[in-house]
Amino acid sequence: MSSSATPSPSSTSGPGSLPASPAGRDRGAAGATGLTADAGGAASSSSSARAATSVAVAGQPWLAWVLVVCTAIVFWPVTRWVATEAAARQQIMQGIILLGAAAALVGWLHRRELRVRGQVGNSALLLLALAFGCVAVARWWGRPLLVLPGMALGLAGSLRMLFGDMPYRLFLRPLVVGVSALLVIVLLFPVLDWPLRQLAGVNAARILDAIGVTSGLSVFGQPDAPQLMLRAGSQSFVVATECNGFGLITSSALLALLAGGISRQPAVKLLVFAVAGVASGFFFNLLRILVICLLAPKFPGHYHAMHEIVGTIMLWAGLGLVGWMSWRKQPAKQPGRKRRKRAETAGRDGSRCREPGSIGKRRWHGHPCP
């Protein structure tokens, strides 16, 4: 035996079932309305909470300023040390000048986007925590060099707090990379001074011999402060610290990083540009030594003026080449080029095309579009 149940008027309608009563529909609509209102209230309360949190963070710029000022106080001794080293050595001062010019260029190119916001974000707090951690480790474990990466991290965190995460990622990060490179340059100067002088003197002597000029190298002076003498023909030249090419080499590499970073080149290209900058700096420094050795007999009474003029020309030539190479960008794609190509292909295939003079009307043609 089989029993059949009679559907009640309030049951949900379906295939083979009776439609729901008006009262049931009203109660269902009221319930749906209540659910919608509850969901809307929850969403609005959630969005209100997020908005209140963002307003609370953005409405307290004093906290960001306090953290930035504390960071500046902590790293002030390192900043003063870098300034002292730069003032004592012209090669390092060139790097600071390049950094200042890059900062001015970024400020000019993005003057509309750069606004002091004073936002305390998680990324900025993490960077500052790492910076202070480097200082603590350097203090407790006696590793003073750890203060230098801490300074770069502190600068990155301060810029994020002052200008926001998006401006930092888009166009302020190259400045932090440049400061980091400058700190490495300050450390490398006493280590690479004598090897670079030897390298420049040896290669200059070889090239002079190759072009028929009698040359030779000799070392004199104290063992702790040796001097290198380059003989070219009947004249002798001291390959001093200013002739080691350290300033031109490091400035070229720093310019490659800054120009490539500001123009938003990929990271791989930045490394290639930096290596090319090092090679370019060494080449132009060697060319400067050769030109001075060859022109010195022709300007016996104006050697210092000739020396400065040749050095300035080679410096600007090397930096100009590196800047042009690093700043060059890929040509922008022409808008609408693919669209025109598709239209021509569609016309050849006999698809729809737009008649000249009939704007907004599409007709079928069996011939290519005009």
Buried (B, 14 or more C-beta within 10 A) or exposed (E): EEEEEEBEEEBEEEEEEBEBBEEBEEEEEEEEEEEEEEEEEEEEEEEEEEEEEEEEBBEBBEEBBEBBEBBEEBBEEBEEEBEEBBEEBEBBBBBBEBBEEBBEBBEEEBEEEBEEBBBBBEBBBEBBEBBBEBBEBBEEEEEEEBBBBBBBBBBBBBBBBBBBBEBBEEBBBBBBBBBBBBBBBBEEBEEBBBEBBBBBBBBBBEBBEEEEBEBEBEEEEEEEEEBBBBBBBEEEBBBEBBBBBBBBBBBBBBBBBBBBBBBEBEEEEBEBBBEBBBEBBBBBBBBBBBBBBBBBEEBEEEBEEBBEBBBEBBBEBBBEBBBEBBBEEEEEEEEEEEEEEEBEEBBEEEBEBBEEEEEEEEEEBEEEBE
